[in-house]
Amino acid sequence: MTTASEPVLRIEGLGLDIGAVSVLDGVDLHLAPGRILALVGESGCGKSLTALSVLNLLPSAVSRRRGSIQLAGRELVGLEEPALRDVRGREASIIFQEPVASLNPLMRVGEQVAEVLDIHQPGSPHSRADQVLEMLAKVGIPDPGVRARQFPFELSGGMCQRVMIAAALVARPRLLIADEPTTALDVTIQAQILDLIKRLRDEVGTAVLLITHDMGVVAEMADEVAVMYGGRVVESGPTDLIFEQPAHPYTRLLLQTVPRLDGQPRHVLPVIEGMVPSAAAWPEGCRFAPRCPQAHAACTRRPPMQAAGPAMHQVACWARVQACASSTQ
């Protein structure tokens, strides 16, 4: 059991290798009970691999996983598959990007939600049916008794996503991993799903690891933010500090690409020059250096993670290290 001050999820020094290539390198994340941590960055930065590592749902190409992943104080790295199956769904659940593709097309949606209870909380069929209908109603599905008897192809994408959330939360896990949960949905449904996750977090007390590239979603949802680039966390801290005082050049550039309601009409948004390189082509030092407007000679070495201000705000950037050194002289 964890106390309110202890992390539900503690990731330290997480690394993943695909063959001889390191695709995650020294990732550290802490997530407290009832909090939402957003993991952000461009495609190819390692966000989804980090999320999948928690429950060891990794592709077969991954040849090595190292570091520590603790869920409520229990070490998950090295845990045997039968023990992991007991954790999945009961202690931690995941919502995938494509709800329709993630549901079994041959099973009625009520049966798919009930399957979690069958595995982790076996009881009477009547009690199980009541719990399923209650959870379907809680996630905003109208006529849950009717919908529970339908197949995924009979539901809209937004409805399927709600079913996925119901299945993920029906056993009241400590941790919910939401991997781009609104990518395939239209804007109106996106807002409804995000409000739903936030409301259920408040009601159930589940901690949420939210994977996204949308900084607008981060501002709306997250309590804390971790910015990833090149398989590493380059900045982390409370959401308000990340948005108001971004310390890493990559974070500042990400925020500049977000449209603003108070911006000038017909204003062309800035872009981050270049592309995220493949893991095999990452530089030895700061991996953002080839695209960074502030890069200099020190960036050929890996920058340490250090304090960027108050309230657990941290950044890995040599420009910040040198600025702090100058201020102490």
C-alpha positions as CSV (number, residue, x, y, z in Angstrom):
1,M,0.0,0.0,0.0
2,T,1.1,3.5,-0.7
3,T,0.6,6.7,1.3
4,A,-0.6,9.9,-0.2
5,S,3.0,11.2,-0.4
6,E,4.5,8.1,-2.0
7,P,4.5,7.6,-5.8
8,V,2.0,5.1,-7.3
9,L,4.5,4.8,-10.2
10,R,8.2,5.2,-9.8
11,I,10.4,4.7,-12.9
12,E,14.2,5.1,-12.5
13,G,16.9,4.6,-15.0
14,L,14.6,2.9,-17.5
15,G,16.4,1.7,-20.7
16,L,15.3,-0.3,-23.7
17,D,17.4,-1.8,-26.4
18,I,16.3,-3.0,-29.8
19,G,19.2,-5.1,-31.0
20,A,22.3,-2.9,-30.4
21,V,20.4,0.3,-30.4
22,S,19.2,2.0,-27.2
23,V,15.7,3.5,-27.8
24,L,15.1,4.6,-24.2
25,D,18.0,5.8,-22.0
26,G,17.8,6.6,-18.3
27,V,14.1,7.6,-18.1
28,D,13.0,8.8,-14.6
29,L,9.3,9.4,-13.8
30,H,7.4,9.7,-10.5
31,L,3.6,9.8,-10.4
32,A,1.7,10.4,-7.1
33,P,-1.8,9.1,-6.3
34,G,-4.7,11.0,-7.9
35,R,-2.4,13.0,-10.1
36,I,-2.1,13.3,-13.9
37,L,1.4,13.3,-15.4
38,A,1.6,14.2,-19.1
39,L,4.4,12.7,-21.1
40,V,4.9,14.8,-24.2
41,G,7.1,15.1,-27.2
42,E,7.2,14.6,-31.0
43,S,6.5,11.2,-32.5
44,G,9.5,8.9,-32.2
45,C,10.7,10.4,-28.9
46,G,9.9,7.2,-26.8
47,K,6.6,8.2,-25.1
48,S,4.6,5.1,-26.0
49,L,7.5,2.7,-25.4
50,T,7.8,4.2,-21.9
51,A,4.1,3.6,-21.3
52,L,4.2,0.0,-22.7
53,S,7.3,-0.7,-20.5
54,V,5.3,-0.3,-17.3
55,L,3.2,-3.5,-18.0
56,N,5.8,-5.1,-20.3
57,L,3.5,-4.9,-23.3
58,L,6.6,-4.3,-25.5
59,P,7.1,-5.4,-29.1
60,S,9.0,-8.6,-29.6
61,A,11.9,-6.7,-31.2
62,V,12.9,-5.2,-27.8
63,S,16.0,-7.2,-26.7
64,R,16.6,-5.8,-23.3
65,R,14.9,-3.8,-20.6
66,R,16.9,-2.3,-17.7
67,G,16.3,0.0,-14.7
68,S,13.5,-0.1,-12.2
69,I,9.7,0.2,-12.5
70,Q,7.8,0.2,-9.3
71,L,4.0,0.2,-9.0
72,A,2.9,0.9,-5.4
73,G,6.3,-0.2,-4.2
74,R,6.3,-3.5,-6.2
75,E,9.1,-4.0,-8.7
76,L,7.7,-4.9,-12.1
77,V,11.0,-5.3,-14.0
78,G,11.8,-9.0,-14.0
79,L,8.3,-10.0,-12.8
80,E,7.1,-13.3,-14.3
81,E,4.2,-13.3,-16.8
82,P,1.6,-14.9,-14.4
83,A,2.3,-12.2,-11.8
84,L,2.2,-9.5,-14.5
85,R,-1.3,-10.8,-15.6
86,D,-2.5,-10.3,-12.1
87,V,-1.2,-6.6,-12.2
88,R,-2.7,-5.8,-15.6
89,G,-6.3,-4.6,-15.2
90,R,-6.3,-4.8,-11.4
91,E,-3.4,-2.6,-10.4
92,A,-2.8,-0.8,-13.7
93,S,-4.7,-0.4,-16.9
94,I,-4.1,1.1,-20.3
95,I,-6.2,2.8,-22.9
96,F,-4.7,2.5,-26.4
97,Q,-4.8,4.9,-29.3
98,E,-7.2,3.0,-31.6
99,P,-10.3,2.0,-29.6
100,V,-12.0,0.1,-32.4
101,A,-8.9,-1.9,-33.2
102,S,-8.3,-2.6,-29.5
103,L,-11.7,-4.2,-28.8
104,N,-12.5,-7.8,-29.7
105,P,-14.9,-7.6,-32.7
106,L,-16.4,-11.0,-31.9
107,M,-17.4,-10.1,-28.3
108,R,-20.2,-8.0,-27.1
109,V,-18.9,-4.9,-25.4
110,G,-20.5,-5.7,-22.0
111,E,-18.7,-9.1,-22.0
112,Q,-15.4,-7.3,-22.7
113,V,-15.8,-5.0,-19.6
114,A,-17.0,-8.0,-17.6
115,E,-13.9,-10.0,-18.6
116,V,-11.7,-7.8,-16.3
117,L,-14.0,-8.6,-13.4
118,D,-14.0,-12.3,-14.2
119,I,-10.2,-12.3,-14.0
120,H,-9.6,-10.1,-11.0
121,Q,-12.8,-9.9,-9.0
122,P,-14.8,-13.2,-9.6
123,G,-18.3,-13.1,-8.1
124,S,-21.9,-13.9,-9.0
125,P,-23.0,-13.2,-12.6
126,H,-25.7,-10.9,-11.3
127,S,-23.2,-8.8,-9.3
128,R,-20.9,-8.7,-12.3
129,A,-23.6,-7.5,-14.6
130,D,-24.6,-4.7,-12.2
131,Q,-21.0,-3.5,-12.0
132,V,-20.6,-3.5,-15.8
133,L,-23.8,-1.5,-16.3
134,E,-22.9,0.9,-13.6
135,M,-19.5,1.5,-15.1
136,L,-20.9,1.9,-18.7
137,A,-23.3,4.5,-17.3
138,K,-20.5,6.2,-15.4
139,V,-18.5,6.7,-18.6
140,G,-21.5,8.4,-20.2
141,I,-22.8,5.6,-22.4
142,P,-26.6,6.0,-22.8
143,D,-28.9,3.0,-22.4
144,P,-26.0,0.9,-21.0
145,G,-28.3,-2.2,-20.9
146,V,-28.8,-2.0,-24.7
147,R,-25.2,-1.0,-25.5
148,A,-23.7,-3.8,-23.4
149,R,-25.3,-6.3,-25.8
150,Q,-23.9,-4.7,-28.9
151,F,-20.7,-5.4,-30.8
152,P,-17.9,-2.8,-31.3
153,F,-18.9,-2.3,-35.0
154,E,-22.3,-1.1,-33.9
155,L,-20.8,1.7,-31.8
156,S,-19.1,5.0,-32.9
157,G,-15.4,5.6,-32.2
158,G,-16.3,7.8,-29.3
159,M,-18.5,5.1,-27.8
160,C,-15.8,2.5,-28.3
161,Q,-13.3,4.7,-26.5
162,R,-15.8,5.0,-23.6
163,V,-16.0,1.2,-23.5
164,M,-12.2,1.0,-23.3
165,I,-12.2,3.4,-20.4
166,A,-14.9,1.5,-18.7
167,A,-12.9,-1.8,-19.0
168,A,-9.8,0.0,-17.8
169,L,-11.4,1.4,-14.7
170,V,-14.0,-1.2,-13.7
171,A,-11.5,-2.9,-11.3
172,R,-10.5,0.5,-9.9
173,P,-6.8,0.3,-10.6
174,R,-4.2,2.5,-8.9
175,L,-2.8,3.6,-12.3
176,L,-4.4,4.4,-15.7
177,I,-2.1,4.8,-18.7
178,A,-3.8,6.7,-21.5
179,D,-1.8,6.5,-24.7
180,E,-3.0,9.3,-27.0
181,P,-6.6,8.5,-26.0
182,T,-8.2,11.0,-28.3
183,T,-6.1,10.7,-31.5
184,A,-8.8,9.1,-33.7
185,L,-11.7,11.2,-32.4
186,D,-13.2,14.4,-33.6
187,V,-12.7,17.6,-31.6
188,T,-16.1,17.5,-29.7
189,I,-15.6,13.9,-28.7
190,Q,-12.0,14.6,-27.7
191,A,-13.2,17.1,-25.2
192,Q,-15.8,14.8,-23.8
193,I,-13.3,11.9,-23.3
194,L,-10.7,14.2,-21.6
195,D,-13.4,15.5,-19.3
196,L,-14.4,12.0,-18.6
197,I,-10.9,10.8,-17.7
198,K,-10.4,13.8,-15.4
199,R,-13.8,13.3,-13.7
200,L,-13.2,9.6,-13.1
201,R,-9.7,10.4,-11.8
202,D,-11.4,12.6,-9.2
203,E,-14.1,10.0,-8.3
204,V,-12.0,6.9,-8.3
205,G,-8.6,8.4,-7.2
206,T,-6.7,6.7,-10.0
207,A,-3.3,8.2,-11.0
208,V,-3.1,8.9,-14.8
209,L,-0.1,8.7,-17.1
210,L,-1.2,10.6,-20.1
211,I,0.8,10.2,-23.3
212,T,0.2,13.0,-25.8
213,H,1.9,15.4,-28.3
214,D,-0.9,18.0,-27.9
215,M,0.3,20.8,-25.6
216,G,-3.3,22.1,-25.4
217,V,-4.4,18.8,-23.9
218,V,-1.5,19.0,-21.4
219,A,-2.6,22.5,-20.3
220,E,-6.1,21.3,-19.7
221,M,-5.4,18.0,-18.1
222,A,-2.1,17.6,-16.4
223,D,-0.8,18.4,-12.9
224,E,2.8,17.6,-14.0
225,V,4.6,17.4,-17.3
226,A,7.6,15.4,-18.5
227,V,9.1,16.4,-21.9
228,M,10.8,13.6,-23.8
229,Y,13.2,13.9,-26.7
230,G,15.4,11.1,-28.1
231,G,14.5,8.5,-25.6
232,R,15.3,10.8,-22.6
233,V,13.3,13.1,-20.3
234,V,14.8,16.6,-21.0
235,E,12.5,18.6,-18.7
236,S,9.9,17.9,-16.0
237,G,7.9,19.8,-13.4
238,P,4.5,21.2,-12.5
239,T,2.4,22.1,-15.5
240,D,2.1,25.8,-14.7
241,L,5.9,26.2,-14.4
242,I,6.6,24.3,-17.6
243,F,4.2,26.6,-19.5
244,E,5.2,29.9,-17.8
245,Q,8.9,29.3,-17.4
246,P,10.1,26.6,-19.9
247,A,13.8,25.9,-19.3
248,H,14.7,23.6,-22.1
249,P,15.0,25.0,-25.7
250,Y,13.0,22.0,-27.0
251,T,10.1,22.8,-24.5
252,R,10.1,26.5,-25.5
253,L,9.9,25.6,-29.2
254,L,7.1,23.1,-28.6
255,L,5.1,25.8,-26.8
256,Q,5.7,28.3,-29.6
257,T,4.0,25.9,-32.1
258,V,0.7,26.0,-30.2
259,P,-1.9,28.4,-31.7
260,R,-3.0,31.2,-29.3
261,L,-6.4,32.7,-29.1
262,D,-4.8,36.1,-28.5
263,G,-2.3,35.7,-31.3
264,Q,-2.2,37.9,-34.4
265,P,-4.6,36.9,-37.2
266,R,-3.0,35.1,-40.2
267,H,0.2,34.7,-38.1
268,V,2.4,31.9,-39.3
269,L,3.2,29.5,-36.5
270,P,6.9,28.8,-36.0
271,V,8.2,25.2,-36.7
272,I,11.0,23.2,-35.1
273,E,13.6,22.8,-37.9
274,G,14.6,19.3,-38.8
275,M,13.1,16.0,-37.7
276,V,13.6,13.6,-34.8
277,P,16.4,11.3,-36.0
278,S,16.1,7.5,-35.7
279,A,17.5,6.0,-32.6
280,A,20.5,4.6,-34.5
281,A,21.4,8.2,-35.4
282,W,21.1,9.9,-32.1
283,P,24.2,12.0,-31.2
284,E,26.3,11.1,-28.2
285,G,25.7,14.2,-26.1
286,C,22.5,16.2,-26.0
287,R,20.2,14.6,-28.5
288,F,18.4,17.8,-29.4
289,A,21.7,19.6,-30.2
290,P,21.5,19.2,-34.0
291,R,18.2,21.1,-34.0
292,C,18.8,23.4,-31.1
293,P,19.3,27.2,-31.8
294,Q,21.4,27.4,-28.6
295,A,23.7,24.5,-29.2
296,H,27.4,25.0,-28.4
297,A,30.6,22.9,-27.8
298,A,29.5,21.5,-24.4
299,C,26.5,19.9,-26.0
300,T,28.7,17.1,-27.3
301,R,28.4,15.7,-23.7
302,R,25.2,14.5,-22.1
303,P,23.8,17.2,-19.8
304,P,22.8,16.3,-16.3
305,M,19.3,16.7,-15.0
306,Q,19.3,19.6,-12.5
307,A,17.0,22.0,-10.7
308,A,15.5,24.7,-13.0
309,G,13.6,26.5,-10.3
310,P,11.2,25.8,-7.4
311,A,8.7,22.9,-6.9
312,M,10.6,20.0,-8.5
313,H,11.2,21.8,-11.9
314,Q,14.1,20.0,-13.5
315,V,15.9,20.3,-16.9
316,A,18.8,18.7,-18.7
317,C,20.5,21.5,-20.7
318,W,24.1,22.7,-20.8
319,A,22.9,26.3,-21.3
320,R,21.0,26.1,-18.0
321,V,24.0,24.6,-16.3
322,Q,26.3,27.4,-17.4
323,A,23.7,30.0,-16.5
324,C,23.4,28.6,-13.0
325,A,27.2,28.5,-12.7
326,S,27.5,32.1,-13.7
327,S,24.9,33.2,-11.2
328,T,26.8,31.6,-8.3
329,Q,30.1,33.3,-9.2
